[in-house]
Amino acid sequence: MSTKITINNNGNIRVEGEFEIFDAAGNKFDLAGRTTISLCRCGHSNKKPFCDGSHKTVAFQSEVAAYKLDPPKPKV
């Protein structure tokens, strides 16, 4: 199963599929078998990096439309 990531307008980042999440020190989060989670995008969640719905109470606004990235620059 591939991983699908959806950036929700005025909301969270939804991750679905098979994935693992690690903190900056390399420690793996125990997702308790979940195959769908929401990550905070507004910065106000009390459960970072996971979304707790705080974006609704702080009136977070951010609409995102997909676009094509430039090709990566060659490594020197």
Helices and strands as residue ranges (DSSP letters): E 4-7, E 13-16, E 36-39, H 54-57
